[in-house]
Amino acid sequence: MKISIITAVYNRASTLASSIDSVQSQCHAHTEHVLVDGASSDGSVELIQQRMRAGDVFISERDGGIYDALNKGLKLATGDVIGLVHSDDFLADVHVLRDVAQALSKPGVHGVYGDLQYVSKDDTNRVIRHWVSGEYQHSKLKQGWMPPHPTLFLKREVIEQWGGYDTSLRIAADYDAMLRYLHKGQIQLAYIPRVLVKMRVGGESNKSLKKIVQKSREDIIALRNNGVGGFGTLVFKNLSKVKQFF
């Protein structure tokens, strides 16, 4: 089973190496790393060129933001399974993709997900938030439940049938896509009950109050576009994050 990992990059030379290393160190050998750079000027391009393996894919050109870059990566990926490792993130250990492949080999499973840790930007051993996902039930979607997007690995036919990211949404296109797959697509997910990905704090959606407000507005759009819920669902979604800090 070939797994494609997509990494969107823009001026992330300071963290990108650990993302690349976490992919290249996996014990599941049949992997492809698709790196989509947005014309970085900080040394990211040179770093990628130095570390690329035979069979990896790399482009560097201006794009319309992270979701545009990820859509480019989806078109370039050739794996049976597609996952993401953002340029600030890294796979938690060398066995992640092995476990993903094993879970996806079971009949009727279209995607897998696991737990996520938010870690300090300066000390990745210091955990800020611990997101325990729990088992998936479709009814949880209206209660604001969602799998941690960085831990979600999907069979490529899911994306071919239900599409990639809506670039009119600048912050919540990942939430919109997941609702599309889970609610409209009715795909079956398997849960791997351990940390699969570690994410450095400081993401786009929580940089400022303006960004938080924008994300909430886009979350409502995503919920209504997919017929899942509205304001009440958004409230539950945000309240569910509180326990991740304890």
CORHU-V347134 format. One record per residue. RES is the residue in one small letter. OMEGA is omega in whole degrees, -180 to 180 (* if undefined). D_FIRST is the distance of its C-alpha to the first C-alpha in Angstrom with 1 decimal. Layout:
# CORHU-V347134
[[RES OMEGA D_FIRST] [RES OMEGA D_FIRST]]
This chain:
# CORHU-V347134
[[m -179 0.0] [k -180 3.8] [i 175 6.4] [s 175 9.9] [i 180 12.9] [i 176 16.2] [t 174 19.5] [a -172 22.8] [v 166 25.7] [y 178 29.4] [n -180 31.7] [r -178 29.7] [a -176 30.3] [s -177 31.5] [t -172 28.3] [l -176 25.5] [a -179 25.2] [s 176 24.1] [s 180 21.4] [i -179 20.0] [d -178 20.5] [s 176 18.6] [v -176 15.4] [q -178 16.1] [s -176 17.0] [q 179 13.7] [c 172 13.0] [h -167 9.2] [a -172 9.5] [h -177 6.7] [t 176 8.6] [e 178 11.1] [h 179 14.3] [v -177 16.4] [l -177 20.0] [v -176 22.6] [d -178 26.0] [g -179 29.1] [a -180 31.5] [s -180 32.0] [s -173 35.2] [d -177 34.9] [g 180 32.9] [s -178 29.4] [v -179 28.8] [e 178 30.0] [l 179 27.9] [i -178 24.7] [q 180 25.9] [q -171 26.6] [r -178 23.3] [m 174 20.8] [r 172 18.4] [a -179 17.8] [g 174 15.1] [d -176 16.0] [v -178 17.9] [f 169 21.4] [i 177 24.2] [s -180 27.5] [e 179 29.8] [r 179 31.8] [d -178 30.2] [g -179 31.5] [g -172 30.1] [i -177 26.9] [y 173 25.7] [d 178 26.5] [a 180 24.5] [l 176 21.4] [n 175 21.8] [k 179 21.9] [g 179 18.7] [l 180 17.1] [k -178 18.4] [l -175 17.2] [a -179 13.5] [t -176 11.1] [g 173 7.7] [d -178 6.2] [v -179 7.5] [i 175 10.9] [g -179 13.1] [l 166 16.4] [v -179 18.2] [h -172 21.8] [s 173 24.0] [d -173 26.1] [d 175 23.2] [f 177 21.0] [l -168 18.3] [a 180 20.3] [d -172 19.1] [v -175 16.6] [h -174 14.7] [v -175 13.9] [l 173 10.2] [r -179 9.8] [d 177 11.7] [v -180 10.0] [a 180 6.7] [q -179 9.3] [a -178 11.3] [l 178 9.1] [s -179 8.4] [k -177 12.2] [p 174 13.9] [g -179 15.5] [v -178 13.9] [h -178 13.4] [g 177 13.5] [v 178 14.2] [y 179 16.9] [g -179 19.1] [d -176 22.3] [l 172 23.6] [q 170 26.4] [y -176 28.8] [v 179 30.2] [s 178 33.2] [k -176 32.9] [d -180 35.0] [d -174 33.9] [t 173 30.3] [n -180 31.2] [r -177 33.5] [v 179 32.0] [i 179 33.7] [r 178 31.9] [h -176 29.5] [w 174 27.7] [v -170 26.8] [s -175 25.0] [g -178 25.6] [e -179 24.2] [y 168 23.8] [q -176 26.5] [h -178 27.1] [s -179 30.8] [k -177 30.2] [l 180 29.5] [k 175 33.3] [q 177 34.0] [g -180 32.2] [w 172 29.0] [m 174 25.9] [p 175 22.7] [p -173 22.8] [h -179 21.3] [p -179 19.8] [t -174 17.9] [l 176 16.4] [f -174 12.7] [l 169 12.3] [k -172 10.2] [r -179 11.5] [e 176 13.8] [v -179 15.7] [i 178 16.8] [e -179 17.5] [q -170 19.7] [w 172 21.4] [g -179 21.5] [g -172 21.4] [y 177 24.2] [d -174 27.9] [t 173 29.6] [s 174 33.0] [l -173 32.0] [r -176 32.3] [i -171 31.3] [a 180 29.9] [a 177 27.4] [d 178 24.6] [y 178 26.5] [d -179 27.3] [a -179 23.7] [m 177 22.7] [l 178 25.7] [r -179 24.8] [y -172 21.4] [l -176 22.8] [h -180 26.3] [k -178 26.2] [g 180 22.7] [q -179 23.0] [i 180 19.3] [q -180 18.4] [l 171 17.5] [a -178 16.7] [y 173 18.5] [i -169 17.7] [p 174 21.3] [r -179 21.4] [v 179 21.6] [l -174 18.4] [v 172 20.2] [k -174 23.7] [m 175 25.6] [r -180 28.9] [v 178 31.7] [g -179 33.3] [g -175 31.1] [e -172 32.4] [s -178 33.2] [n -179 35.7] [k -175 37.4] [s 177 40.7] [l 179 42.5] [k 179 42.1] [k 179 38.3] [i 178 38.3] [v 179 40.6] [q 180 38.5] [k 179 35.3] [s 178 37.2] [r -179 38.4] [e 176 35.0] [d 178 33.6] [i 178 36.4] [i -180 35.5] [a 179 31.8] [l -178 33.0] [r 178 35.5] [n -176 33.3] [n 176 30.9] [g -176 33.7] [v -177 32.8] [g -179 36.0] [g -174 38.3] [f -180 40.3] [g 178 40.2] [t 179 36.4] [l 178 36.5] [v 179 39.0] [f -180 36.9] [k -179 33.9] [n 179 35.9] [l -178 37.7] [s -178 34.5] [k -174 33.8] [v -176 37.0] [k 180 35.7] [q -178 33.0] [f -174 35.8] [f * 37.1]]
